[in-house]
Amino acid sequence: MRQRSTTLSPPQTTAPAIPADEAIDVALDAVPGGIVELDLDTDRGRVVWEALIAADAGGLWEVYVDAATADVLKQEQDD
């Protein structure tokens, strides 16, 4: 089997400025529903909260909340 080189992002070493409960509130304001999953991750060099939401209107949505500013960076329907 062929080996591939993998570069990992550095681990998050400090607490995010926006706590999980605030990120949940921001995500649910963007897409009303229920939180299925919440993860702290990086996206394009930014630390983000990734919220998976079972929307009241139906379907699953991913909402990306900036962990430093609480801005909604992206929201998209999950397949």
C-alpha positions, 0 to 999 in steps of 0.5 A, a space after each residue: 500500500 502506498 504511504 501518503 504524507 499527512 500534515 495535522 493542524 496544531 492542537 487547540 491549546 487555549 480555551 476559545 473566547 466563545 464558550 460552547 453554550 454561547 455558540 449553541 445559542 448563536 447557531 440556534 438563532 441562525 437555524 432553529 431546532 435541536 443540537 445534535 452535535 457540537 465540535 470545536 475545530 479549525 476551518 481555514 485557519 480559524 477556530 470554529 464551533 461546528 454545530 449539527 442541528 436537526 432543524 425545526 423546518 426539517 433536515 440536518 444543518 451544519 452551522 459554523 460559528 467563529 470561536 473568537 467573535 461568535 459570527 456565523 461563518 457558514 450554514 449549509 444543509 447536511 446531506 
